[in-house]
Amino acid sequence: MPEEQQPVESTTGYLLLPMQDWQTGTWHASPLVVLPAGCVSVRVTLSPSQQFRGSPLLAGEVRLVFRDAEGHRVQGCGNGIVARPAFSPDESVPVTGHEVGQQPGGFPAQVATFAFVCNDSLGAQQPPYGISAGIEFRISHEQEIYIQAAATLEAFDGDGNSLEIT
């Protein structure tokens, strides 16, 4: 008898940057989007194509960026991964984020709200320090000059429910 499929856990994500080529070793930034009312936590994620996310040689850093009501830029928290020759024997191969119903790395073509499965995307999460938020990032993989990746923003209320960003 086949195993029962587990339901896909998704949130309401906002696609900041569609899947596209990004020059490696260079900092990139998304536009900032206004956070919804009731937002108490924000998460940004960078989802490289599965070709790269499934490799231990991928390295990257992400940072949350905010703009307050007075228009000042506020640096948020960040996170990163380092390249290594191989995954640990007890470590599973990371699976990159995607739109519900798509393969890992599959995202909408246009900036918009969508049903997002985070998986093992590189990300950072914290309370909002402003009224709008975005992502800054850089990624690398051995000798690659460009890496395909998409960036997503999620907003959550006090109960951990995802909020729609418009």
Residue pairs with C-beta under 8 A, 6 or more apart in sequence:
8 100
8 117
9 117
10 100
10 115
10 116
10 117
11 115
11 116
11 118
11 154
11 156
11 162
12 113
12 114
12 115
12 116
12 154
12 162
12 163
12 164
12 165
13 113
13 114
13 115
13 116
13 152
13 153
13 154
13 162
14 33
14 111
14 112
14 113
14 114
14 152
14 153
14 154
14 155
14 165
15 107
15 108
15 110
15 111
15 112
15 113
15 114
15 150
15 151
15 152
16 30
16 31
16 33
16 44
16 111
16 134
16 135
16 151
16 152
16 153
17 28
17 30
17 111
17 135
17 149
17 150
17 151
18 107
18 108
18 109
18 110
18 111
18 150
19 47
19 49
19 105
19 106
19 107
19 148
19 149
19 150
20 148
20 149
20 150
21 146
21 147
21 148
22 28
22 137
22 139
22 146
22 147
22 148
22 149
23 145
23 146
24 138
24 139
24 140
24 141
24 144
24 145
24 146
24 147
25 138
25 140
26 138
27 136
27 137
27 138
28 136
28 137
28 138
29 65
29 134
29 135
29 136
30 134
30 135
30 136
30 151
30 153
31 134
32 65
32 66
32 67
32 132
32 133
32 134
33 132
33 133
33 134
33 153
33 165
34 131
34 132
34 165
35 42
35 128
35 130
35 131
35 132
35 133
35 155
35 165
36 155
36 163
36 164
36 165
36 166
38 157
38 158
38 163
39 128
39 155
39 156
39 157
39 163
40 127
40 128
40 156
40 157
40 158
41 125
41 126
41 127
41 128
41 155
41 156
41 160
42 64
42 76
42 125
42 126
42 127
42 128
42 133
42 153
42 154
42 155
42 156
43 118
43 123
43 124
43 125
43 153
43 154
43 156
44 62
44 64
44 123
44 124
44 125
44 133
44 134
44 135
44 151
44 152
44 153
44 154
45 62
45 97
45 118
45 121
45 122
45 123
45 151
45 152
45 154
46 60
46 62
46 121
46 122
46 123
46 135
46 137
46 139
46 149
46 150
46 151
47 53
47 96
47 97
47 98
47 105
47 107
47 119
47 121
47 122
47 149
47 150
47 151
47 152
48 58
48 60
48 96
48 105
48 122
48 139
48 147
48 148
48 149
49 96
49 105
49 147
49 148
49 149
50 95
50 96
50 103
50 104
50 105
51 105
51 148
52 58
52 139
52 141
52 144
52 147
52 148
52 149
53 94
53 95
53 96
53 104
53 105
53 120
53 121
54 93
54 94
54 95
54 96
55 141
56 83
56 84
56 85
56 86
56 87
57 83
57 84
57 85
57 141
57 142
58 81
58 83
58 139
58 140
58 141
58 147
59 80
59 81
59 82
59 83
59 139
59 140
59 141
60 80
60 81
60 122
60 137
60 138
60 139
60 140
61 78
61 79
61 80
61 137
61 138
61 139
62 78
62 79
62 80
62 122
62 123
62 124
62 135
62 136
62 137
63 75
63 76
63 77
63 78
63 124
63 135
63 136
63 137
64 75
64 76
64 77
64 78
64 124
64 125
64 126
64 133
64 134
64 135
65 73
65 74
65 75
65 76
65 133
65 134
65 135
65 136
66 73
66 74
66 75
66 76
66 128
66 129
66 130
66 131
66 132
66 133
67 73
67 74
67 130
67 131
67 132
67 133
68 74
68 129
68 130
68 131
69 130
69 131
72 130
74 129
74 130
76 124
76 126
76 129
76 133
77 124
77 125
77 126
78 124
79 122
79 123
79 124
80 122
81 122
83 140
83 141
83 142
87 93
94 119
94 120
95 104
95 119
95 120
96 104
96 105
96 119
96 120
96 121
97 104
97 105
97 116
97 117
97 118
97 119
97 120
97 121
97 150
97 152
98 104
98 105
98 106
98 107
98 116
98 117
98 119
99 106
99 107
99 108
99 114
99 115
99 116
99 117
100 114
100 115
100 116
100 117
101 115
104 119
105 148
105 150
107 114
107 150
107 152
108 114
113 164
113 165
113 166
116 152
116 154
118 152
118 154
121 152
122 137
128 155
133 153
134 153
135 151
135 153
137 149
137 151
139 147
139 149
140 147
141 147
153 165
154 162
154 165
155 162
155 163
155 165
156 162
156 163
157 163
